[in-house]
Amino acid sequence: APAAAPAPAAPAPVISPDGSFSEIPLTNMRKAIAKRLTQSKQEIPHYYLTIEVVLDDLLSVRSQLNKEAAGKFKLSVTDFLIKASSKALLDVPAANSQWADTCIRQFHNADISVAVATESGLITPIVFTANNKGLKQINSDMSELKNKASEGKLKPHEFQGGTFTISNLGMMGIQHFTAVINPPQSCILAVGAPQQKMVPADNERGFALQTVMNVSLSCDHRVVDGAVGAQWLDAFKGYLEKPLNLLL
């Protein structure tokens, strides 16, 4: 059989005559990112809500579960964020909805898209029906999706769709940011880095240290009113601050 034709080489950057800049040709992924995010900011009336979450109990539960796993798996904070988001979406279903021109489409399961950076650009693989999965299964799904994303092997159905998105820049030290909604979804959660914070306490020192993080919810005001966004954040915060409820 004849050999398969080699894949076309990516166009090389064009350097200006005086060498002062280079023009990098757009990849198909970069074109798609530009089109979708421009559409989002032009068509979706964004607003933003920020809340502080105390993480001490979550980090303690995570440490205990990872210790008991004895290396079989290692839960990340993102796994807890996915599970907490899915449960909060069922508690506040108006946040698990999309604008569909003639109606608002409300979903009965939480399919959580998670922003993953790759060499080609940002992609959002989906943990389907996260509301029906335990932390261990979510961790396994995310590990597989991240590997596929880094190798460029995600299939379209694995990153197209979803009902809600999480973007976590905390591992890069970013303390607070707001994210652009991933259309046609109505909400995206921006997660900052954990920080140590002094709070008043009834002890000899008069204070204690807490681990806290800021999360910001971007909402589509056509679908999710401010009170609904606030209700969702309150439910999400409750699950993270009482993480044993995520195990039920």
C-alpha positions in Angstrom: 0.0 0.0 0.0 1.3 3.5 -0.7 2.6 5.4 2.2 0.3 8.0 3.8 1.0 11.5 2.8 2.9 13.5 5.4 0.9 16.1 7.4 1.5 19.6 6.1 4.1 21.5 8.1 2.9 24.5 10.2 3.5 27.8 8.5 6.7 29.4 9.7 6.6 32.8 11.5 7.2 35.8 9.2 9.9 38.2 10.5 9.6 41.9 9.6 12.2 43.3 7.3 13.9 45.2 10.1 13.7 42.3 12.5 11.6 44.2 15.0 8.7 41.7 15.2 7.4 38.4 14.0 4.0 37.5 12.7 2.9 34.1 14.0 0.4 32.3 11.7 -3.0 31.5 13.4 -3.7 27.8 14.1 -7.2 26.5 13.7 -7.5 26.3 17.5 -6.4 29.9 18.0 -8.9 31.0 15.4 -11.7 29.1 17.2 -10.7 30.5 20.6 -10.7 34.0 19.2 -14.1 33.6 17.5 -15.9 32.1 20.5 -14.5 34.5 23.1 -15.2 37.5 20.9 -18.7 36.2 20.4 -19.0 35.8 24.2 -18.0 39.3 25.1 -20.1 40.9 22.3 -23.3 38.9 22.8 -23.4 37.9 26.5 -24.1 40.5 29.2 -21.5 39.5 31.8 -21.6 40.4 35.4 -19.2 39.1 38.2 -19.6 37.9 41.8 -16.7 37.2 44.1 -16.7 35.3 47.4 -14.0 34.0 49.8 -14.0 30.3 50.8 -12.2 28.8 53.8 -10.4 25.7 52.8 -9.0 24.3 56.0 -11.5 21.4 56.4 -11.3 20.6 52.7 -7.5 20.3 52.8 -7.7 18.1 55.9 -10.2 15.8 54.3 -8.2 15.7 51.1 -5.1 14.8 53.0 -6.8 12.0 54.9 -8.4 10.5 51.7 -5.1 10.6 49.9 -3.3 9.0 52.8 -5.9 6.2 52.8 -5.5 5.8 49.0 -1.9 4.7 49.6 -0.8 5.9 46.2 -3.7 4.4 44.2 -4.9 7.9 43.4 -4.2 11.5 44.5 -7.2 13.8 44.8 -6.6 17.4 43.8 -8.4 20.5 45.0 -9.9 20.8 41.5 -11.6 17.4 42.0 -13.4 18.9 45.0 -14.2 22.0 43.0 -15.8 19.9 40.2 -17.9 17.9 42.7 -19.0 21.0 44.7 -19.9 22.8 41.5 -22.0 19.9 40.3 -23.9 19.6 43.6 -24.5 23.4 43.7 -25.9 23.3 40.2 -28.5 20.8 41.2 -29.3 22.9 44.3 -29.7 26.0 42.1 -30.8 24.6 38.7 -31.3 28.1 37.2 -27.5 28.4 37.1 -27.3 25.2 35.1 -29.1 26.7 32.1 -28.5 28.3 28.7 -30.0 31.1 26.7 -31.7 29.5 23.6 -33.2 32.6 21.9 -36.8 31.5 22.3 -36.4 29.8 25.7 -34.1 29.1 28.5 -32.8 25.5 28.4 -32.3 24.0 31.9 -30.2 20.9 32.3 -30.8 18.1 34.7 -27.2 16.9 35.0 -24.0 18.9 35.6 -21.5 18.4 32.8 -18.5 20.3 34.1 -16.0 21.8 31.6 -12.5 22.4 33.0 -10.1 24.8 31.3 -6.8 23.1 30.5 -3.9 24.9 29.0 -2.0 23.1 26.1 0.8 24.1 23.8 -1.9 24.7 21.1 -4.1 26.9 23.3 -6.9 26.6 25.9 -9.3 23.7 25.7 -12.2 22.7 28.0 -12.6 18.9 28.4 -15.8 17.8 30.1 -16.5 15.7 33.2 -19.9 14.4 32.3 -22.6 13.9 34.9 -20.2 15.0 37.7 -23.2 15.1 40.0 -23.4 11.3 39.8 -19.7 10.6 40.3 -17.5 10.3 43.4 -14.3 12.2 43.9 -12.2 9.2 42.9 -14.0 8.8 39.5 -13.8 12.6 38.9 -10.1 12.4 39.6 -9.7 9.5 37.1 -11.7 11.2 34.4 -9.7 14.4 34.8 -6.4 12.6 34.6 -7.4 10.9 31.4 -8.8 14.1 29.9 -5.7 16.1 30.7 -3.5 13.4 29.1 -5.6 13.4 26.0 -5.6 17.2 25.9 -1.8 17.4 26.1 -1.4 14.9 23.4 -4.1 16.5 21.1 -6.2 13.3 21.2 -9.5 14.7 22.6 -12.5 13.8 20.5 -15.0 16.6 19.7 -17.7 15.3 22.1 -15.1 15.4 24.9 -14.7 19.1 24.8 -17.7 20.5 23.0 -20.8 21.1 25.2 -20.8 21.1 28.9 -23.2 23.1 31.2 -20.7 25.0 33.4 -17.0 25.8 33.3 -14.2 26.0 35.9 -11.0 27.9 35.2 -8.4 27.4 38.0 -5.3 29.6 37.8 -4.5 29.1 41.5 -1.7 26.8 40.8 0.0 29.7 39.0 -0.2 32.0 42.0 -3.1 34.1 40.7 -5.1 35.3 43.7 -8.1 36.7 41.8 -9.4 37.0 38.3 -12.6 37.0 36.3 -13.2 34.7 33.3 -15.0 35.0 30.0 -18.1 32.8 29.7 -17.7 29.8 27.5 -20.8 30.0 25.1 -23.4 28.8 25.0 -23.0 28.2 28.8 -24.2 30.8 31.3 -21.6 30.6 34.0 -17.9 30.2 34.5 -16.1 30.0 37.8 -12.6 31.6 38.2 -10.6 30.1 41.0 -7.7 31.8 42.7 -4.7 30.6 44.7 -5.1 29.5 48.4 -3.7 32.1 50.8 -3.0 32.3 54.5 -5.2 34.8 56.4 -5.1 35.9 60.1 -8.5 36.0 61.8 -9.5 36.9 65.4 -9.5 33.9 67.7 -10.2 33.1 71.3 -6.7 31.9 72.1 -3.5 33.1 73.8 -2.3 34.8 70.6 -5.7 36.4 69.9 -5.6 35.2 66.3 -5.5 32.1 64.1 -4.5 31.3 60.5 -7.0 30.2 57.9 -6.4 29.0 54.4 -8.7 30.9 52.1 -9.2 31.4 48.4 -11.2 33.8 46.2 -13.6 32.5 43.6 -15.4 34.7 41.1 -18.5 33.6 39.1 -19.1 35.2 35.7 -22.8 35.0 34.8 -25.0 35.6 31.7 -27.5 38.2 33.0 -30.1 37.0 30.4 -30.3 33.7 32.2 -28.9 34.1 35.7 -30.0 37.0 37.8 -27.7 38.4 40.5 -29.7 36.8 43.3 -29.4 33.4 41.6 -25.7 33.8 41.1 -25.3 34.7 44.8 -27.4 31.6 45.8 -25.2 29.4 43.7 -22.0 30.8 45.2 -23.5 30.3 48.7 -24.3 26.7 48.0 -20.8 26.1 46.4 -19.1 27.7 49.4 -21.1 25.6 51.8 -20.0 22.3 50.1 -16.3 23.3 50.2 -16.4 24.5 53.8 -18.2 21.3 54.9 -16.5 18.8 52.5 -17.9 15.7 54.1 -21.2 16.5 52.4 -19.4 15.9 49.1 -18.9 12.3 50.1 -22.7 11.6 50.6 
